[in-house]
Amino acid sequence: MALTRYFKETVQARVQADPKFRDALFTDGIETMLAGDVDNGKAILRDYIKATVGFEQLAAETGSSPKSLIRMFGPTGNPQARNLFTVISHLQRHAGLILHVTTRGQ
């Protein structure tokens, strides 16, 4: 199901207005990827990037090209671990967050 422009604009507006939502969106993207749903995790992070730092600025700050980053987080993107972790590290610094991996019993 394709997202409508209205939905994307709503998410972007909410990210700008609500820091808790913004942080939760970033965290959810990472957790979704760690849970094995890489495609949906990338989609969440793509929305987060668009609503916060933007692909142009992220590319400039990570030494990547914007097109490369857009492809990386696109539906068919298959980022190398080094590139993905570079982006995640930068997004953490940009957000002022430090993410930690913890284990939970089932």
N, C-alpha and C positions, 0 to 999 in steps of 0.2 A: 504494500500500500504506500503510495507516494504521499509525502507530507505536503500540505498546501502552504502557499506563501504566508497566509494568515497565521498558521500554526508556527512557522519558523520565526515570524516577526514577534509573535507572542512570547516564544521562548527567549528570544533575544532581549525583549523588553524586561522580562522577568529577571534574567541574569543581571542586567544593568541595575535593576532596582532592589534586588534581594540578595545580599551577600551569602546568606545561608543556602539559598537555592543554588547559587553559582558554585559554591564549594561542594554541595551535594551532587551536582551534575558532573563535576570533575571526578569526584570520588567514585560515583556510580559507573562512569566510563571505564575507569581502571579496574574496579571490582568485577565488572562484566567481562572484561578481557581475561582477568585472572581465573574466572569461573569457566573459561573455555569458549565463551561466545564472543569471539574476536570481531566478527562482522558488526554486531550490535554495539560492542564497546567502541570500535572505531567510529561508528555513526554518532554515538553520544559525544565522543571527544571532538569530532568534526563540528558538531553544533556548538560545543563549548568554545572551541577556537574561534569560530566565526563571531560568536557573541562577546568575546573578550579581546584577546590580543590581535586576532586577524591573521590570515595566512601571509600577507605581505610582511608585516612586522616580525612575525615568528620566523619567517625565512631569513630575514636580514639578521636577526639575533642569533640564529643557529647555524648560519652559513650554508643553508640549503636554498634551493630555488622554490618559489611559491608553487609552481606547477608540480614539482616533485612531492611537496607536502600535501597538496590537494589530492594527488594520485594515491599517496600513502594512506590517507584516511578515506579514500573512496571505496565503493563497494567491491572492486576487484583488486584493491591495493594489497600488497604483501610486503610490509615494511621489514627491513632487516632489524634485528634486535638493537644494534648499535644506534641506528637512526631513531627508532621508537623511543628508546630510553633517553636519548639526547633531548627529544621533544618533551617527554614527560618530565624530565629534570627541569627544563626551562619553564614549563607550565607551572610546576610547583613553586619555583622562585617567583614567577610573575604573580601567582595567587597568594603568596606568603604562606604556603602550606608545606608541611612535611608529612608525607604519607609513610605509613609503616604497615608491613604485612604481619598479620597475626594469624594464628591457627585457632579453629573452633572445632570442638567435637560435634559429632552429629547427633 
